[in-house]
């Protein structure tokens, strides 16, 4: 009969790290999503309020916010994978 590697201390450690990984991953994804959405909204507001004069600033802010959100998603995925011992 094969030995189950998810028993005892190993099983408990995997449960704890999985729970922490999923929690931290979810929080990171949420914060990144909020920051990305807020930054894009602010960029759009700058573009609307200032017209072509402020468009470069609004566009940079929107692009940077999207990059921040994408980075947060990758970090969240990495944290969740680490929590699953992948």
C-alpha positions as CSV (number, residue, x, y, z in Angstrom):
1,X,0.0,0.0,0.0
2,X,1.6,3.4,-1.0
3,X,2.3,5.8,1.7
4,X,0.2,9.0,1.5
5,X,2.6,12.0,1.6
6,X,-0.2,14.3,2.8
7,X,-0.5,12.9,6.3
8,X,0.9,14.2,9.5
9,X,3.2,17.2,9.6
10,X,3.5,17.4,5.8
11,X,-0.3,17.5,5.4
12,X,-0.7,20.1,8.0
13,X,2.1,22.3,6.5
14,X,0.4,22.0,3.0
15,X,-2.9,23.0,4.5
16,X,-1.5,26.1,6.2
17,X,0.6,27.2,3.3
18,X,-2.3,26.6,0.8
19,X,-4.6,28.7,3.0
20,X,-2.1,31.5,3.4
21,X,-1.1,31.4,-0.2
22,X,-4.7,31.6,-1.4
23,X,-5.5,34.4,1.1
24,X,-2.5,36.5,0.2
25,X,-2.9,35.8,-3.5
26,X,-6.5,37.0,-3.3
27,X,-5.6,40.1,-1.4
28,X,-2.8,41.0,-3.8
29,X,-5.1,40.5,-6.8
30,X,-7.8,42.7,-5.2
31,X,-5.4,45.5,-4.4
32,X,-3.8,45.3,-7.9
33,X,-7.3,45.4,-9.5
34,X,-8.4,48.4,-7.4
35,X,-5.2,50.3,-8.1
36,X,-5.3,49.5,-11.8
37,X,-9.0,50.6,-12.1
38,X,-8.4,53.8,-10.1
39,X,-5.3,54.7,-12.1
40,X,-7.0,54.2,-15.4
41,X,-10.0,56.2,-14.2
42,X,-7.8,59.0,-13.1
43,X,-6.0,58.9,-16.4
44,X,-9.3,59.1,-18.3
45,X,-10.3,62.1,-16.1
46,X,-7.1,63.9,-16.8
47,X,-7.6,63.3,-20.5
48,X,-11.2,64.6,-20.4
49,X,-10.5,67.6,-18.3
50,X,-7.3,68.8,-20.0
51,X,-7.9,67.7,-23.6
52,X,-4.8,67.2,-25.7
53,X,-2.6,69.2,-23.3
54,X,-2.9,66.6,-20.5
55,X,-3.3,63.6,-22.8
56,X,0.3,62.3,-22.4
57,X,0.1,62.4,-18.6
58,X,-3.3,60.7,-18.6
59,X,-2.2,58.0,-21.1
60,X,1.0,57.3,-19.1
61,X,-1.0,57.1,-15.8
62,X,-3.5,54.7,-17.5
63,X,-0.7,52.5,-18.9
64,X,1.3,52.4,-15.7
65,X,-1.9,51.4,-13.8
66,X,-2.6,48.6,-16.2
67,X,1.0,47.4,-15.7
68,X,0.7,47.5,-12.0
69,X,-2.5,45.5,-12.1
70,X,-0.9,42.9,-14.4
71,X,2.1,42.6,-12.2
72,X,-0.1,42.1,-9.1
73,X,-1.9,39.3,-10.9
74,X,1.4,37.6,-11.7
75,X,2.5,38.0,-8.1
76,X,-0.8,36.6,-6.8
77,X,-0.5,33.6,-9.1
78,X,3.0,32.9,-7.8
79,X,2.0,33.2,-4.2
80,X,-1.0,30.9,-4.7
81,X,1.3,28.4,-6.6
82,X,3.8,28.5,-3.8
83,X,1.1,27.8,-1.3
84,X,0.2,24.7,-3.3
85,X,3.8,23.6,-3.3
86,X,4.1,24.0,-7.1
